[in-house]
């Protein structure tokens, strides 16, 4: 009888220990879950954790989360300093660059000396290059820091392609390049930010015109898919070597075959970041000596939480 009572007592004790252990584990998991939730919301602070009430696992987790929070704060502060510096440079150089462009244009138009007119052309081209570089850096910095956010809305891609054509026709005409739009048999819709997507496409068309010889052709073609809609920017230009294709979207990257052409190597990077911010992507195919196709894929349906880069 005593053995039965003893055995029963041991079972009850074991059950109690087991139950206590499970409750302790559950409380630990609940506290860890609470810590992670605060970390996700950005409200976690290590001083809120009572070290007398938590385990070493929780302490380690708390230190890790606090270090992560501080690292993120430091990164945001560095980004803000870079953004401020770029904005200051852009602001301080805007008027000097404008003056350079005005006076260089006067040299081109009014000077009777052919050599001086040529100097004026070179100065204007370099001034425009510097202006484009600063404008691009400001846009990239603001996009990456979320100061500017894309706001996708449903729109018709054929209409967008026609707008890009009208804005780029003069530049294409200066090189006697044909610029065409193939809108498709039916209207094709997608979700995109009209202003920023137009700028991305203009960057792609600008590149196509720049690297297509006189007498060539650049075509914007609209294609519909189930999940995405697509705009192709197709040219009959010099093409890109296959081994260079993974590199062309990097900042300041310029192909060794086009170093003689004007450019700063930011147009493709900016175009890709704009499209990415809307839940889309860009693909490229190219054949050396025959031309390239840059395909911009934009969501056919509305997507959430894609405006931050």
Buried (B, 14 or more C-beta within 10 A) or exposed (E): EEEEEEEEEEEEEEEEEEEEEEEEEEEBEEBBEEBEEBBEEEEBEBEEBEEEEBBEEBEEBBEEBBEEBEEEEEEEEEBEEBBEEBBEEBEEBEEEBEEBBEBBBEBBEEBEEEEEBEBBBEBBEBBBEBBBBBBBBBBBBBBBBEEBBBEBEEBBBBBBBBBBBEBBBEBBEEBEBBBEBBBBEEEBBBBBBBEBBBBBBBBBBBBBBBBBEEEBBBBBBBBBEEEBBBBBBBBBBBBBBEEBBEEBBEBEEBBEBBEEEEBBBBBBBBBBBBBBBBBBEBEBBBEEEEBBBBBBBBBBEEEEEBBEB
